[in-house]
Amino acid sequence: MSAKNCWLAFGIGVAAGAAMALLYAPQSGAKTRRRLRRGVEDAGDYLESAGDYLKEQAERFSEEAQKALDRTRSQAESVVGKASDVVSGAVKSAQSLV
């Protein structure tokens, strides 16, 4: 079979397949386009709401992280203050012994 005959057979097959798809399509083209458009709009709405949800969660986690950081900073300052008091007391005790 020559290349020309092969391409001709392929073209006829494509045309026959397209004709069969149009004949047996369950809906009209306009209805199919409306459904596709609605599907794209629904997907856009879903992605927008998912983005809003993720943004809210990121803000909430950021606030929680800031609170944890503030608590840790406060506890560290308290520990440093107590350690300073203990060292000062030890220095005074050592000076009184000398």
TORPA-4810 file (N, C-alpha, C, O; in nm, 3 decimals):
<nodes>
NODE_1_0.086_-0.117_0.000_0.000_0.000_0.000_0.090_0.123_0.000_0.182_0.133_0.081_M
NODE_2_0.064_0.216_-0.090_0.146_0.336_-0.101_0.108_0.434_0.009_0.003_0.422_0.072_S
NODE_3_0.194_0.532_0.030_0.171_0.633_0.134_0.046_0.714_0.101_-0.028_0.753_0.191_A
NODE_4_0.023_0.738_-0.027_-0.095_0.814_-0.068_-0.223_0.739_-0.032_-0.318_0.799_0.020_K
NODE_5_-0.226_0.610_-0.059_-0.344_0.528_-0.027_-0.364_0.518_0.125_-0.477_0.516_0.175_N
NODE_6_-0.253_0.511_0.197_-0.261_0.502_0.343_-0.324_0.629_0.401_-0.412_0.622_0.487_C
NODE_7_-0.279_0.745_0.354_-0.336_0.873_0.402_-0.481_0.889_0.358_-0.562_0.945_0.432_W
NODE_8_-0.515_0.840_0.240_-0.653_0.847_0.192_-0.742_0.761_0.281_-0.851_0.804_0.319_L
NODE_9_-0.698_0.642_0.314_-0.775_0.553_0.401_-0.789_0.615_0.540_-0.895_0.607_0.603_A
NODE_10_-0.681_0.676_0.588_-0.687_0.743_0.719_-0.787_0.858_0.717_-0.866_0.871_0.810_F
NODE_11_-0.786_0.941_0.614_-0.879_1.053_0.601_-1.023_1.007_0.596_-1.110_1.066_0.659_G
NODE_12_-1.049_0.899_0.519_-1.184_0.845_0.512_-1.229_0.793_0.648_-1.344_0.810_0.687_I
NODE_13_-1.138_0.730_0.719_-1.171_0.679_0.853_-1.203_0.792_0.950_-1.297_0.782_1.028_G
NODE_14_-1.125_0.899_0.944_-1.150_1.015_1.031_-1.285_1.076_0.998_-1.362_1.107_1.088_V
NODE_15_-1.315_1.093_0.869_-1.443_1.151_0.827_-1.558_1.062_0.871_-1.660_1.112_0.919_A
NODE_16_-1.544_0.932_0.855_-1.650_0.840_0.895_-1.670_0.844_1.047_-1.783_0.842_1.095_A
NODE_17_-1.562_0.850_1.120_-1.572_0.858_1.267_-1.639_0.986_1.312_-1.722_0.984_1.403_G
NODE_18_-1.603_1.097_1.250_-1.665_1.226_1.285_-1.813_1.224_1.252_-1.894_1.274_1.329_A
NODE_19_-1.850_1.166_1.134_-1.991_1.159_1.096_-2.069_1.073_1.195_-2.180_1.109_1.233_A
NODE_20_-2.012_0.962_1.236_-2.081_0.874_1.332_-2.095_0.943_1.469_-2.197_0.928_1.536_M
NODE_21_-1.993_1.018_1.509_-2.000_1.089_1.637_-2.111_1.193_1.634_-2.184_1.210_1.732_A
NODE_22_-2.124_1.263_1.521_-2.231_1.363_1.509_-2.369_1.299_1.505_-2.464_1.351_1.563_L
NODE_23_-2.379_1.185_1.436_-2.509_1.118_1.426_-2.556_1.060_1.560_-2.675_1.060_1.590_L
NODE_24_-2.461_1.010_1.638_-2.497_0.945_1.763_-2.471_1.029_1.886_-2.477_0.979_1.998_Y
NODE_25_-2.444_1.157_1.867_-2.420_1.245_1.982_-2.550_1.257_2.062_-2.657_1.274_2.003_A
NODE_26_-2.543_1.248_2.193_-2.665_1.251_2.275_-2.727_1.391_2.285_-2.842_1.404_2.325_P
NODE_27_-2.652_1.495_2.249_-2.702_1.631_2.263_-2.662_1.713_2.142_-2.576_1.674_2.063_Q
NODE_28_-2.726_1.827_2.129_-2.689_1.918_2.021_-2.558_1.988_2.059_-2.516_1.986_2.174_S
NODE_29_-2.497_2.050_1.960_-2.372_2.121_1.985_-2.390_2.237_2.081_-2.306_2.260_2.168_G
NODE_30_-2.500_2.311_2.066_-2.525_2.426_2.154_-2.541_2.380_2.299_-2.489_2.442_2.391_A
NODE_31_-2.613_2.271_2.317_-2.634_2.220_2.452_-2.501_2.171_2.512_-2.473_2.192_2.629_K
NODE_32_-2.422_2.105_2.429_-2.292_2.057_2.476_-2.202_2.174_2.515_-2.135_2.169_2.618_T
NODE_33_-2.201_2.280_2.433_-2.121_2.397_2.466_-2.168_2.463_2.595_-2.085_2.508_2.674_R
NODE_34_-2.300_2.470_2.617_-2.352_2.526_2.742_-2.307_2.444_2.862_-2.268_2.498_2.965_R
NODE_35_-2.314_2.312_2.848_-2.271_2.226_2.959_-2.122_2.242_2.986_-2.080_2.246_3.102_R
NODE_36_-2.043_2.251_2.881_-1.899_2.272_2.899_-1.872_2.406_2.966_-1.789_2.415_3.057_L
NODE_37_-1.941_2.511_2.922_-1.923_2.644_2.981_-1.962_2.642_3.129_-1.892_2.698_3.214_R
NODE_38_-2.074_2.576_3.160_-2.118_2.567_3.299_-2.016_2.490_3.382_-1.988_2.526_3.497_R
NODE_39_-1.961_2.383_3.324_-1.859_2.306_3.395_-1.735_2.389_3.424_-1.677_2.379_3.532_G
NODE_40_-1.694_2.469_3.328_-1.576_2.556_3.347_-1.606_2.660_3.454_-1.521_2.688_3.539_V
NODE_41_-1.727_2.719_3.451_-1.764_2.818_3.552_-1.769_2.755_3.691_-1.723_2.815_3.788_E
NODE_42_-1.826_2.634_3.700_-1.830_2.565_3.828_-1.690_2.535_3.880_-1.663_2.549_3.999_D
NODE_43_-1.601_2.495_3.790_-1.463_2.467_3.829_-1.397_2.596_3.879_-1.322_2.593_3.977_A
NODE_44_-1.423_2.707_3.812_-1.368_2.836_3.856_-1.419_2.874_3.994_-1.342_2.921_4.078_G
NODE_45_-1.551_2.855_4.017_-1.607_2.885_4.148_-1.546_2.797_4.256_-1.515_2.844_4.366_D
NODE_46_-1.528_2.669_4.224_-1.469_2.576_4.321_-1.326_2.617_4.354_-1.287_2.617_4.471_Y
NODE_47_-1.249_2.651_4.252_-1.110_2.691_4.276_-1.104_2.820_4.357_-1.016_2.836_4.442_L
NODE_48_-1.198_2.912_4.332_-1.199_3.036_4.408_-1.232_3.010_4.555_-1.168_3.066_4.643_E
NODE_49_-1.332_2.925_4.580_-1.366_2.896_4.719_-1.254_2.817_4.788_-1.227_2.838_4.907_S
NODE_50_-1.189_2.728_4.715_-1.077_2.654_4.773_-0.962_2.749_4.806_-0.897_2.734_4.909_A
NODE_51_-0.938_2.847_4.720_-0.834_2.946_4.746_-0.867_3.030_4.868_-0.779_3.059_4.950_G
NODE_52_-0.995_3.070_4.882_-1.036_3.147_4.999_-1.017_3.066_5.127_-0.969_3.118_5.228_D
NODE_53_-1.055_2.938_5.121_-1.039_2.851_5.238_-0.892_2.837_5.276_-0.856_2.847_5.394_Y
NODE_54_-0.807_2.815_5.176_-0.664_2.800_5.205_-0.606_2.930_5.260_-0.518_2.926_5.347_L
NODE_55_-0.653_3.044_5.211_-0.605_3.172_5.263_-0.645_3.189_5.409_-0.565_3.232_5.491_K
NODE_56_-0.771_3.153_5.442_-0.817_3.162_5.581_-0.734_3.071_5.671_-0.697_3.111_5.782_E
NODE_57_-0.707_2.950_5.624_-0.629_2.856_5.704_-0.486_2.908_5.725_-0.431_2.895_5.834_Q
NODE_58_-0.428_2.965_5.622_-0.292_3.020_5.635_-0.289_3.134_5.735_-0.196_3.145_5.814_A
NODE_59_-0.391_3.219_5.732_-0.397_3.330_5.828_-0.414_3.277_5.970_-0.351_3.327_6.064_E
NODE_60_-0.499_3.175_5.986_-0.520_3.117_6.119_-0.390_3.054_6.171_-0.355_3.074_6.287_R
NODE_61_-0.321_2.980_6.087_-0.196_2.917_6.129_-0.091_3.023_6.161_-0.012_3.006_6.254_F
NODE_62_-0.090_3.131_6.086_0.004_3.240_6.112_-0.023_3.302_6.249_0.070_3.329_6.324_S
NODE_63_-0.150_3.324_6.280_-0.186_3.379_6.411_-0.147_3.285_6.524_-0.094_3.328_6.626_E
NODE_64_-0.171_3.156_6.505_-0.135_3.057_6.607_0.017_3.052_6.625_0.066_3.041_6.738_E
NODE_65_0.091_3.059_6.516_0.237_3.058_6.525_0.287_3.181_6.600_0.379_3.173_6.681_A
NODE_66_0.225_3.297_6.572_0.265_3.420_6.641_0.237_3.409_6.790_0.319_3.453_6.871_Q
NODE_67_0.122_3.352_6.827_0.089_3.333_6.970_0.191_3.240_7.036_0.237_3.268_7.147_K
NODE_68_0.225_3.131_6.968_0.323_3.037_7.024_0.459_3.104_7.039_0.528_3.082_7.138_A
NODE_69_0.497_3.185_6.943_0.624_3.258_6.950_0.623_3.355_7.067_0.722_3.366_7.140_L
NODE_70_0.512_3.425_7.087_0.502_3.520_7.199_0.510_3.447_7.333_0.576_3.493_7.425_D
NODE_71_0.441_3.331_7.343_0.447_3.253_7.468_0.589_3.205_7.494_0.637_3.213_7.607_R
NODE_72_0.656_3.157_7.392_0.793_3.108_7.408_0.886_3.221_7.449_0.972_3.204_7.536_T
NODE_73_0.869_3.336_7.385_0.953_3.452_7.419_0.931_3.491_7.565_1.028_3.519_7.636_R
NODE_74_0.806_3.493_7.610_0.774_3.529_7.748_0.835_3.429_7.846_0.892_3.467_7.948_S
NODE_75_0.823_3.300_7.813_0.881_3.198_7.900_1.034_3.209_7.904_1.094_3.192_8.010_Q
NODE_76_1.095_3.236_7.790_1.241_3.249_7.787_1.285_3.369_7.870_1.384_3.361_7.943_A
NODE_77_1.213_3.480_7.859_1.248_3.599_7.939_1.232_3.570_8.088_1.311_3.617_8.170_E
NODE_78_1.129_3.492_8.123_1.107_3.456_8.264_1.223_3.369_8.316_1.272_3.390_8.426_S
NODE_79_1.263_3.272_8.234_1.373_3.184_8.274_1.503_3.264_8.287_1.579_3.243_8.381_V
NODE_80_1.528_3.354_8.194_1.649_3.436_8.200_1.645_3.523_8.325_1.747_3.539_8.392_V
NODE_81_1.530_3.580_8.357_1.517_3.662_8.477_1.545_3.583_8.603_1.616_3.629_8.692_G
NODE_82_1.488_3.461_8.612_1.511_3.376_8.728_1.657_3.334_8.738_1.714_3.330_8.847_K
NODE_83_1.716_3.301_8.624_1.857_3.262_8.624_1.944_3.379_8.668_2.042_3.360_8.740_A
NODE_84_1.910_3.498_8.626_1.984_3.617_8.666_1.974_3.638_8.817_2.073_3.671_8.883_S
NODE_85_1.854_3.618_8.872_1.835_3.630_9.016_1.920_3.526_9.091_1.982_3.558_9.193_D
NODE_86_1.922_3.403_9.042_2.000_3.297_9.107_2.148_3.330_9.101_2.219_3.313_9.201_V
NODE_87_2.196_3.377_8.987_2.338_3.413_8.973_2.371_3.529_9.065_2.476_3.529_9.129_V
NODE_88_2.283_3.629_9.072_2.306_3.744_9.161_2.313_3.698_9.306_2.398_3.743_9.383_S
NODE_89_2.223_3.608_9.343_2.225_3.554_9.479_2.352_3.477_9.507_2.408_3.487_9.616_G
NODE_90_2.398_3.399_9.410_2.521_3.322_9.427_2.641_3.415_9.439_2.732_3.388_9.518_A
NODE_91_2.641_3.524_9.362_2.752_3.619_9.370_2.754_3.686_9.506_2.861_3.703_9.564_V
NODE_92_2.638_3.723_9.559_2.630_3.787_9.690_2.676_3.690_9.800_2.746_3.727_9.895_K
NODE_93_2.633_3.562_9.782_2.676_3.463_9.882_2.828_3.444_9.877_2.892_3.431_9.981_S
NODE_94_2.883_3.442_9.759_3.027_3.424_9.747_3.101_3.546_9.800_3.207_3.532_9.860_A
NODE_95_3.047_3.665_9.780_3.111_3.786_9.831_3.104_3.790_9.983_3.197_3.839_10.049_Q
NODE_96_2.994_3.740_10.039_2.984_3.744_10.186_3.081_3.643_10.249_3.122_3.662_10.363_S
NODE_97_3.117_3.541_10.180_3.212_3.443_10.231_3.355_3.496_10.222_3.441_3.453_10.298_L
NODE_98_3.379_3.585_10.135_3.516_3.636_10.117_3.547_3.745_10.211_3.657_3.800_10.209_V
</nodes>
